[in-house]
Amino acid sequence: MTAQEKLIKKNSEGKIICVGLDTDKNKIPKHLMSSSNPILEFNKAIIESTSEFAAAYKINFAFYEREGSVGFNNISETIRFIPDDILIIADAKRGDISNTSQMYASAVYDYFRCDAVTINPYMGFDSVNPFLDRKDKINFILALTSNPGADDFEKLRLSDGSFLFQAVIEKVKRWNINQNCGIVFGATKTEELSENFKLFENLPVLFPGVGAQGGSLEEVVKVFRKNSRLNLLINSSRGIIYKDNSKEFAVSAKNEIIRLNRSVKSILDM
């Protein structure tokens, strides 16, 4: 099953929640620290409790790379726990000169066997093209991100009066000849979302920033409902995986993603 097919399948089931696995040893329940591999045990429990309700999992590579070879092994083992019909996103924000990006694409797609990756486009087409060659994947390209510093560059005005993030979206649509591009758009930017929705056309959208960063799931879903479209993923990391720090953490994570799905359904059914 291609990445595109996985996303379509989950969205058709009304599932749009992406569980972010930003797993930090300093934040997981203390009782897991006696385990031989606390990170892996935590991830396994989270995935087993939420996979029935999740549209995707986003693995934030930085939280694993800091552990060196153990962390890379934890990425691989975590991926093994995820059911085959659920999209796996490598949140790695890659993008470099062509031959380097070729190696990054091979690492993400051949070694780790992820379905999608986040990409920084600011070095231009040659830095993105090795990922675009993977026709059965989805490449989520940064457009307007959820962090406050997005204003430093992404919202710079160009000579024609448009914003830089708008130029990025226009460029991504030109690059999308294999129908394997998507964009990253911050859930904290709901005003910009409403104003620019038509610009997205058929691009799938990954929304970070819901929950701890202040983004509103309800506001994002309302915009998609208004435009009669469902082709998105809304990521929640800390709001799901760290909902509870007790021995019942996995149950609490399950209950939270069920609550989020119910919120989505109630808006779509309006």
TARA-V904527 format. One record per backbone hydrogen bond with DSSP energy under -0.5 kcal/mol. NH is the residue of the N-H (numbers start at 1). CO is the residue of the C=O. If there is no record, write none. Layout:
<<NH/CO> <NH/CO>>
This chain:
<<3/136> <6/2> <7/3> <8/4> <9/5> <10/6> <11/7> <12/8> <13/9> <13/10> <14/11> <15/10> <16/14> <18/234> <19/17> <19/56> <20/18> <20/236> <21/19> <21/58> <22/20> <23/21> <27/24> <28/24> <32/29> <33/30> <34/31> <35/32> <38/35> <41/37> <42/38> <43/39> <44/40> <45/41> <46/42> <47/43> <48/44> <49/45> <50/46> <51/47> <53/50> <54/50> <55/17> <56/17> <57/87> <58/19> <59/57> <59/89> <60/21> <60/58> <61/59> <61/91> <63/60> <64/61> <65/61> <66/62> <67/64> <68/65> <70/67> <72/68> <73/69> <74/70> <75/71> <76/72> <77/73> <78/74> <79/75> <80/76> <81/77> <81/78> <82/78> <82/79> <86/83> <87/55> <89/57> <89/87> <90/88> <90/116> <91/59> <91/89> <92/90> <94/118> <96/127> <100/97> <101/97> <102/98> <103/99> <104/100> <105/101> <106/102> <107/103> <108/104> <109/105> <110/106> <111/106> <112/107> <114/108> <115/88> <116/88> <117/138> <118/90> <119/140> <120/94> <121/119> <124/121> <127/124> <128/124> <128/125> <129/125> <131/128> <132/128> <133/129> <134/131> <135/133> <137/134> <138/115> <139/180> <140/117> <140/138> <141/139> <141/182> <142/119> <143/184> <144/184> <150/147> <151/148> <152/149> <153/149> <153/150> <154/150> <155/150> <156/153> <158/162> <161/158> <164/156> <165/154> <167/163> <168/164> <169/165> <170/166> <171/167> <172/168> <173/169> <174/170> <175/171> <176/172> <177/175> <178/175> <179/176> <182/139> <183/204> <184/141> <185/183> <185/206> <186/144> <187/208> <189/186> <190/188> <193/189> <194/190> <195/191> <196/192> <197/193> <199/196> <200/196> <200/197> <201/197> <201/198> <203/200> <204/181> <205/231> <206/183> <207/205> <207/233> <208/206> <210/235> <211/215> <212/210> <214/211> <215/209> <216/187> <217/215> <220/216> <221/217> <222/218> <223/219> <224/220> <225/221> <226/222> <227/223> <228/225> <229/224> <233/205> <234/16> <235/207> <235/233> <236/18> <240/237> <241/237> <242/238> <243/240> <249/246> <252/248> <253/249> <254/250> <255/251> <256/252> <257/253> <258/254> <259/255> <260/256> <261/257> <262/258> <263/259> <264/260> <265/261> <266/262> <267/263> <268/264> <269/265> <270/267>>
